[in-house]
Amino acid sequence: MSFFASDMEFDRCLSHESKPSTADGLTQEMVQTFNLDGQLEELALWLAQTWKDDHPMATANSEDFNACILAVTTELAIAAKAVGGPVGLVILTGASSVAIRRSCWRVLSGDCA
């Protein structure tokens, strides 16, 4: 897998960013929230785009979809093991499944091409 996907292409594919929320009486700087789902989707999207760069003829309506899911899942499992702790456990137990499928579908169907 090559990790040199275009940053502009990756940025264009992101549909949202994590935004800190505020609680009563606290500023955004005082309250930090971590949007794990959003972060996982950004990472999965980058990995799916990287996989697509190595497989330019891949399409969503073929076995390529499953191959993309397998490749991205493997890379996220490696990352989760490296992170460790509760976050690593959450990723390893399926928190990234929806993000992986969504990202592979978007990339292979041309939504991010």
C-alpha positions in Angstrom: 0.0 0.0 0.0 1.4 3.4 -0.9 0.9 6.2 1.5 1.3 9.2 -0.9 -2.3 10.0 -1.7 -3.0 13.6 -2.6 -3.7 15.8 0.4 -6.1 18.0 -1.7 -8.0 15.0 -2.8 -8.3 13.7 0.8 -9.4 17.1 2.1 -12.1 17.4 -0.6 -13.5 14.0 0.5 -14.0 15.0 4.2 -17.5 16.0 4.8 -17.2 17.0 8.4 -14.7 18.0 11.1 -14.9 17.4 14.7 -15.9 20.5 16.6 -15.6 21.0 20.3 -18.8 21.6 22.1 -19.4 24.0 25.0 -21.0 23.4 28.3 -22.7 26.1 30.4 -20.1 28.6 31.6 -17.2 27.0 29.8 -15.4 28.2 26.7 -14.5 25.9 23.8 -10.9 26.0 25.0 -11.9 24.7 28.4 -13.9 21.8 27.1 -12.2 19.3 24.8 -14.3 16.7 23.1 -12.9 13.9 21.0 -15.0 12.7 18.1 -13.7 9.2 17.8 -16.2 8.3 15.0 -15.1 11.4 13.0 -11.4 10.7 13.5 -11.8 7.0 12.5 -13.7 8.1 9.4 -11.0 10.5 8.4 -8.3 7.9 8.9 -10.3 5.2 7.1 -11.0 7.5 4.2 -7.3 8.3 3.8 -6.4 4.6 3.9 -9.2 3.7 1.4 -8.0 6.4 -1.0 -4.4 5.1 -0.6 -5.6 1.6 -1.4 -7.5 2.9 -4.4 -4.4 4.7 -5.6 -2.7 1.3 -5.7 -5.7 -0.3 -7.5 -6.9 2.3 -10.0 -9.3 -0.1 -11.8 -11.1 -1.1 -8.6 -14.9 -0.6 -8.4 -17.5 -0.6 -5.6 -19.7 -3.3 -7.2 -17.1 -6.0 -7.2 -14.8 -8.0 -4.9 -12.6 -4.9 -4.8 -15.0 -3.5 -2.2 -14.2 -6.5 0.1 -10.5 -6.2 -0.6 -10.5 -2.5 0.3 -12.4 -3.3 3.5 -9.8 -6.0 4.4 -6.8 -3.7 3.7 -8.2 -0.7 5.7 -9.3 -3.0 8.6 -5.8 -4.5 8.7 -4.2 -1.0 8.8 -6.6 0.2 11.5 -6.0 -2.9 13.6 -2.3 -2.2 13.5 -2.9 1.4 14.5 -5.2 0.3 17.3 -2.6 -2.1 18.7 0.0 0.7 18.6 -2.4 3.1 20.4 -3.4 0.5 23.0 -5.5 1.4 26.0 -9.2 1.9 25.9 -9.2 3.7 22.5 -7.2 0.8 20.9 -9.7 -1.7 22.5 -12.7 0.3 21.2 -11.2 0.3 17.6 -10.3 -3.4 17.8 -13.8 -4.3 18.9 -15.6 -2.8 15.9 -15.9 0.9 16.4 -14.3 1.5 13.0 -16.5 -1.0 11.0 -19.0 1.6 9.8 -16.3 4.1 9.0 -14.3 1.5 7.0 -17.3 0.4 4.9 -18.5 3.9 4.3 -15.0 5.1 3.3 -14.3 2.2 0.9 -17.7 2.7 -0.7 -17.2 6.4 -1.2 -13.7 6.0 -2.7 -14.6 3.1 -4.9 -17.9 4.5 -6.1 -16.1 7.7 -7.2 -17.6 10.0 -4.6 -14.0 11.1 -3.7 -12.3 10.5 -7.0 
